Amino acid sequence: MVKKGDLVAIFHSIHRVMKAEKLLKSADANILLIPVPRQLSSDCGLAIRIVAEDRARVLALLDEARLSPVELHEKQEGGFELLP
């Protein structure tokens, strides 16, 4: 589901995740709504997987819509790395 190099975007609430998903799908971004991986924690329970190839465009769309995620994690060999 989440491959090495993919990002997992975590938001404050289910409402923000759903808004972000709607925005990104309307822009034909390569994203997927997923449960938050067990290694990560979130009150919301849902996250958005962003494929590595679409990373810059997706993050720009989210930033422009003021829907930036509260946490962004990159999938690595042994787990996830929190990005600044």
QUIPEKA-V300005 format. One record per pair of residues at least 12 apart in sequence whose ideal C-beta (glycine too) atoms are under 10 Angstrom apart, sorted by the first residue. I is the first residue (numbers start at 1). J is the second residue. Records with the same first field share a line. If there is no record, write none. Layout:
# QUIPEKA-V300005
I = J ; J
This chain:
# QUIPEKA-V300005
1 = 32 ; 34 ; 35 ; 37 ; 49 ; 75
2 = 32 ; 34 ; 37 ; 47 ; 49 ; 50 ; 51 ; 73 ; 74 ; 75 ; 80
3 = 49 ; 51 ; 52 ; 75
4 = 52 ; 74 ; 75 ; 76 ; 77
5 = 51 ; 52 ; 53 ; 55 ; 74 ; 75 ; 76
6 = 30 ; 31 ; 32 ; 49 ; 50 ; 51 ; 52 ; 53 ; 54 ; 55 ; 73 ; 74 ; 75 ; 80
7 = 31 ; 47 ; 48 ; 49 ; 50 ; 51 ; 52 ; 54 ; 55 ; 58 ; 59 ; 69 ; 72 ; 73 ; 74 ; 75 ; 80 ; 83
8 = 34 ; 36 ; 37 ; 39 ; 40 ; 42 ; 47 ; 48 ; 49 ; 50 ; 69 ; 71 ; 72 ; 73 ; 74 ; 75 ; 80 ; 83
9 = 24 ; 31 ; 34 ; 47 ; 48 ; 49 ; 50 ; 58 ; 59 ; 62 ; 67 ; 68 ; 69 ; 70 ; 71 ; 72 ; 73 ; 83
10 = 36 ; 37 ; 40 ; 41 ; 42 ; 43 ; 44 ; 45 ; 46 ; 47 ; 48 ; 69 ; 70 ; 71 ; 72 ; 73 ; 82
11 = 36 ; 42 ; 43 ; 44 ; 46 ; 47 ; 48 ; 62 ; 67 ; 68 ; 69 ; 70 ; 71
12 = 42 ; 43 ; 44 ; 69 ; 70 ; 71
13 = 42 ; 43 ; 44 ; 46 ; 70
14 = 42 ; 43 ; 44 ; 45 ; 46
15 = 44
16 = 44 ; 46 ; 62 ; 66 ; 67 ; 68 ; 69 ; 70
17 = 33 ; 36 ; 42 ; 44 ; 45 ; 46 ; 47 ; 48 ; 67 ; 69
18 = 33 ; 44 ; 46
19 = 62 ; 65 ; 66 ; 67
20 = 33 ; 47 ; 48 ; 58 ; 61 ; 62 ; 65 ; 67 ; 68 ; 69
21 = 33 ; 46 ; 48 ; 67
22 = 67
23 = 58 ; 61 ; 62 ; 64 ; 65 ; 67
24 = 48 ; 50 ; 54 ; 57 ; 58 ; 61 ; 62 ; 65 ; 67
26 = 61
27 = 54 ; 57 ; 58 ; 61 ; 65
28 = 54 ; 57
29 = 48 ; 50 ; 51 ; 54 ; 57 ; 58 ; 61 ; 62
30 = 49 ; 50 ; 51 ; 52 ; 53 ; 54 ; 55 ; 57 ; 58
31 = 48 ; 49 ; 50 ; 51 ; 54 ; 58 ; 61
32 = 47 ; 48 ; 49 ; 50 ; 51
33 = 46 ; 47 ; 48 ; 49
34 = 46 ; 47 ; 48 ; 49
35 = 47
36 = 71 ; 73
37 = 49 ; 73 ; 75 ; 79 ; 80
39 = 73 ; 75 ; 78 ; 79 ; 80
40 = 71 ; 73 ; 79 ; 80 ; 82
41 = 71
42 = 70 ; 71
44 = 70
47 = 69 ; 71 ; 72 ; 73
48 = 62 ; 67 ; 69 ; 72
49 = 75
50 = 62 ; 69 ; 72 ; 74
52 = 74 ; 75
55 = 72 ; 74
59 = 72
69 = 83
71 = 83
72 = 84
